[in-house]
Amino acid sequence: HYTFFNDGDNLEDRKKKSGKTGGIHHGQALRDLPATLLEAMRRGNGGDIIENDFEAVLSVQNQPTGADAILLIVDNFSDVRDEDLIDQITMKTYVLIAGEVVAPRECYLNLVKSTGGALLLNGKRISLENVQKGGRVTLENTTYAFDGQEFKIL
């Protein structure tokens, strides 16, 4: 199963709301992957650069795929509109950050930590499961503190 999302299928920016942005395109057959990708791209034209990553993850989680984990490939340079949805995500989620990154967004660390997944960063698989309240983790050259709920860049 694969899913592409484009932040709203040309929805006007003022109408984009957390969890209701849309632009999510699912597919199953490998032969249909290029067409599904092109349709998502064609319908996702312009507007703000804020993404609906977590809405897309929830949409995948609610599909009857039989999968036990999700791989979310992200653009670390785009803001995330829907971090408030993180508590609804229960399926193990792995976050692959595209490109060379020195400071992953905190929301991606929070997603990985809360679902038991892993961060895939610059060719490394990083588990955050052993980071406890008051703990710190350094990724590339950036240090994060974990307060028991969220990671914050120091």
Solvent accessible surface area in square Angstrom, and as a share of the most:
residue,aa,sasa,rsa
1,H,83,0.37
2,Y,32,0.12
3,T,31,0.18
4,F,51,0.21
5,F,51,0.21
6,N,26,0.13
7,D,11,0.06
8,G,5,0.05
9,D,39,0.20
10,N,85,0.44
11,L,58,0.29
12,E,87,0.39
13,D,64,0.33
14,R,174,0.64
15,K,97,0.41
16,K,17,0.07
17,K,116,0.49
18,S,40,0.26
19,G,31,0.30
20,K,159,0.67
21,T,6,0.03
22,G,27,0.26
23,G,7,0.07
24,I,38,0.19
25,H,25,0.11
26,H,60,0.27
27,G,11,0.11
28,Q,131,0.58
29,A,28,0.22
30,L,143,0.71
31,R,200,0.73
32,D,62,0.32
33,L,52,0.26
34,P,75,0.47
35,A,66,0.51
36,T,20,0.12
37,L,63,0.31
38,L,110,0.55
39,E,57,0.26
40,A,3,0.03
41,M,119,0.53
42,R,161,0.59
43,R,91,0.33
44,G,26,0.25
45,N,117,0.60
46,G,66,0.63
47,G,55,0.53
48,D,43,0.22
49,I,119,0.60
50,I,58,0.30
51,E,46,0.21
52,N,0,0.00
53,D,3,0.02
54,F,0,0.00
55,E,17,0.08
56,A,3,0.03
57,V,2,0.01
58,L,21,0.10
59,S,24,0.16
60,V,25,0.14
61,Q,35,0.15
62,N,111,0.57
63,Q,57,0.25
64,P,124,0.78
65,T,44,0.26
66,G,83,0.80
67,A,52,0.40
68,D,122,0.63
69,A,33,0.26
70,I,14,0.07
71,L,98,0.49
72,L,11,0.05
73,I,104,0.53
74,V,5,0.03
75,D,71,0.37
76,N,12,0.06
77,F,152,0.63
78,S,10,0.07
79,D,68,0.35
80,V,16,0.09
81,R,45,0.17
82,D,0,0.00
83,E,83,0.37
84,D,101,0.52
85,L,15,0.08
86,I,31,0.16
87,D,130,0.68
88,Q,102,0.45
89,I,8,0.04
90,T,110,0.64
91,M,40,0.18
92,K,83,0.35
93,T,0,0.00
94,Y,42,0.16
95,V,0,0.00
96,L,63,0.31
97,I,5,0.02
98,A,50,0.39
99,G,57,0.55
100,E,149,0.67
101,V,5,0.03
102,V,92,0.53
103,A,37,0.29
104,P,0,0.00
105,R,68,0.25
106,E,51,0.23
107,C,5,0.03
108,Y,2,0.01
109,L,0,0.00
110,N,18,0.09
111,L,0,0.00
112,V,1,0.01
113,K,46,0.20
114,S,73,0.47
115,T,16,0.10
116,G,37,0.36
117,G,7,0.06
118,A,2,0.01
119,L,0,0.00
120,L,43,0.21
121,L,0,0.00
122,N,51,0.26
123,G,88,0.85
124,K,108,0.46
125,R,166,0.61
126,I,32,0.16
127,S,63,0.40
128,L,1,0.01
129,E,113,0.51
130,N,127,0.65
131,V,21,0.12
132,Q,119,0.53
133,K,160,0.68
134,G,64,0.62
135,G,22,0.21
136,R,166,0.60
137,V,26,0.15
138,T,81,0.47
139,L,6,0.03
140,E,60,0.27
141,N,138,0.71
142,T,19,0.11
143,T,42,0.24
144,Y,0,0.00
145,A,25,0.20
146,F,14,0.06
147,D,76,0.39
148,G,31,0.30
149,Q,151,0.67
150,E,74,0.33
151,F,1,0.00
152,K,101,0.43
153,I,79,0.40
154,L,114,0.57
